[in-house]
Amino acid sequence: MAHAPMFARAMGLPARLALYCLASLALMVVDSRYAAMTAVKTSAAEFVYPIQAILARPFGFLNEAGDFFMVHGQVLGENRRLILASQVFASHLQGYEALKSENVQLRGLLNLPLPVGVQARAAEIVRILPDPFNRRVIVDKGAADGVTAGRPVVDAAGLVGQVTQVYADHSEVSLLTAKEQAAPVQNQRNGLRLIVSGAGSDDRLEVRYLDMHADIKPGDILVTSGIDGVYPLGIPVARVLQVEPPRQTPFAKAICQPIGAIGQHRHLLILGRAEVGPARQPTQ
Amino acid sequence: MSIDKPLVPQGPLLLTPASTRLVAGSLILAYLATQLPWPDGVSWLLPDFTLAVLLYWSIHAPHRAGLGLAMTLGLLTDIAQGGLMGQHALTYTLSAFAALSLRRRLENFQVGGRALQLAPIFFGQQLLFLLLGLAFHRPDVDWRFLAAGVATALFWIPAAHLLDWLTGWTSKMHIEPADSDPSVRTRGRAGHGGRGPR
């Protein structure tokens, strides 16, 4: 040990504590108020993500090994079911193609902007963030795959959430069931426009501020209305379970169940933004 | 003042001082453990491995694991979890400070007793973390995450046993009171002047 210095030059522990606390607080304020920190965070995450991916790999292998040892009959049954399903889809698709061309024609006649076909990109959930404030997952597609922040994320059944942060080769999806998430929807039965919000639980959504006399009944299907420019039109979002009459507040409340299997899947679809083409299409 | 009862506590802090390699290695391992793909259902019950190991070193090797290291690890955790920058940094720094202040007292306890003394720090860290989130406009707080603070205190027990075994620290190495264990005292006299081998 070197001889003790005659005068202490280092700062005392409380002084250093105060300094570090101030620095952290400043960081938090900057991060929550300004977008400046996003670039720093994004580039820093590029170093952490490969580590997480490597750590997750053995677990992925375990899952795949489990799939490998699935019973033969199970696979056959599933295959048969999938073939049937694909036939059903193919028949639907024929009608869809006809409708699509008709739609293009009608839109041309009405001079409406033509929504370019929405492209979907499959992504796999690689990590679920242990965040007590928000429900977020990390998927394995990022800016390199053309993902941008704000894109809607769906599964085979319905809406799941929205891309909120994009890194180079992964991105962060905020689930629809988080309390701060909301989606503009309309009632499929009568076109009533509503806003459905998360309730902090995977199997519940709610319409918080509902007119006392709104025409909404248990069993109604809510689909995206497409008026916010984020979610394209017509993605199923929720099924109404019950409508609570107003008690202390002047608003009624509808409890809904999400249609997308939130929290139960490993694969998701990231939709491309429905790009609005040139404002006016020439009439045909 | 008699020489039998020295004013400054005598005795080695550690027989084999914690090597930088061991401190860094255990901290890296703990940090990686938090990055494992833990299932979603247990994330609120998951102990904070990094914090537990960090506080162990704050107590046993305060010259290596001080406030600066706590802040660095906190920032790394913030980056990995994608939350608010500085949230973990602040709570880790405060926890390390609390552990450093408690250090002298903790040396008189066995591992279980130390875990009990540290439990309020772990719990308080988690509580402060959630409150900071509330303060910075994240209203959707999952209060179940408070359980992680208790889980961290429980995790601290096996972790401390393991690290004690790795560093060769035994519970005989109490430094206070100096006359309770003659072997330690004589050894402490031999190396008079330093607080412990560095």
HADDOCK unambig.tbl for C-alpha pairs under 7 A between the chains (distance, minus, plus):
assign (segid A and resid 1 and name CA) (segid B and resid 198 and name CA) 6.46 0.50 0.50
assign (segid A and resid 17 and name CA) (segid B and resid 67 and name CA) 6.85 0.50 0.50
assign (segid A and resid 21 and name CA) (segid B and resid 90 and name CA) 5.59 0.50 0.50
assign (segid A and resid 24 and name CA) (segid B and resid 86 and name CA) 4.56 0.50 0.50
assign (segid A and resid 24 and name CA) (segid B and resid 89 and name CA) 6.12 0.50 0.50
assign (segid A and resid 24 and name CA) (segid B and resid 90 and name CA) 5.35 0.50 0.50
assign (segid A and resid 25 and name CA) (segid B and resid 86 and name CA) 6.54 0.50 0.50
assign (segid A and resid 27 and name CA) (segid B and resid 85 and name CA) 6.03 0.50 0.50
assign (segid A and resid 27 and name CA) (segid B and resid 86 and name CA) 5.48 0.50 0.50
assign (segid A and resid 28 and name CA) (segid B and resid 84 and name CA) 6.14 0.50 0.50
assign (segid A and resid 28 and name CA) (segid B and resid 85 and name CA) 5.46 0.50 0.50
assign (segid A and resid 28 and name CA) (segid B and resid 86 and name CA) 5.22 0.50 0.50
assign (segid A and resid 28 and name CA) (segid B and resid 87 and name CA) 6.57 0.50 0.50
assign (segid A and resid 31 and name CA) (segid B and resid 84 and name CA) 6.44 0.50 0.50
assign (segid A and resid 31 and name CA) (segid B and resid 85 and name CA) 6.20 0.50 0.50
assign (segid A and resid 32 and name CA) (segid B and resid 84 and name CA) 7.00 0.50 0.50
assign (segid A and resid 32 and name CA) (segid B and resid 136 and name CA) 6.92 0.50 0.50
assign (segid A and resid 41 and name CA) (segid B and resid 79 and name CA) 6.35 0.50 0.50
assign (segid A and resid 44 and name CA) (segid B and resid 79 and name CA) 6.62 0.50 0.50
assign (segid A and resid 45 and name CA) (segid B and resid 79 and name CA) 6.00 0.50 0.50
assign (segid A and resid 45 and name CA) (segid B and resid 80 and name CA) 6.57 0.50 0.50
assign (segid A and resid 48 and name CA) (segid B and resid 80 and name CA) 6.15 0.50 0.50
assign (segid A and resid 52 and name CA) (segid B and resid 35 and name CA) 5.85 0.50 0.50
assign (segid A and resid 52 and name CA) (segid B and resid 36 and name CA) 6.76 0.50 0.50
assign (segid A and resid 55 and name CA) (segid B and resid 36 and name CA) 5.84 0.50 0.50
assign (segid A and resid 56 and name CA) (segid B and resid 36 and name CA) 6.23 0.50 0.50
assign (segid A and resid 56 and name CA) (segid B and resid 37 and name CA) 5.67 0.50 0.50
assign (segid A and resid 127 and name CA) (segid B and resid 37 and name CA) 5.86 0.50 0.50
assign (segid A and resid 128 and name CA) (segid B and resid 40 and name CA) 6.13 0.50 0.50
assign (segid A and resid 129 and name CA) (segid B and resid 81 and name CA) 6.29 0.50 0.50
assign (segid A and resid 130 and name CA) (segid B and resid 43 and name CA) 5.36 0.50 0.50
assign (segid A and resid 132 and name CA) (segid B and resid 141 and name CA) 5.78 0.50 0.50
assign (segid A and resid 132 and name CA) (segid B and resid 142 and name CA) 4.94 0.50 0.50
assign (segid A and resid 132 and name CA) (segid B and resid 145 and name CA) 6.32 0.50 0.50
assign (segid A and resid 133 and name CA) (segid B and resid 138 and name CA) 6.16 0.50 0.50
assign (segid A and resid 133 and name CA) (segid B and resid 140 and name CA) 5.19 0.50 0.50
assign (segid A and resid 133 and name CA) (segid B and resid 141 and name CA) 4.79 0.50 0.50
assign (segid A and resid 133 and name CA) (segid B and resid 142 and name CA) 6.22 0.50 0.50
assign (segid A and resid 134 and name CA) (segid B and resid 140 and name CA) 6.68 0.50 0.50
assign (segid A and resid 179 and name CA) (segid B and resid 140 and name CA) 5.95 0.50 0.50
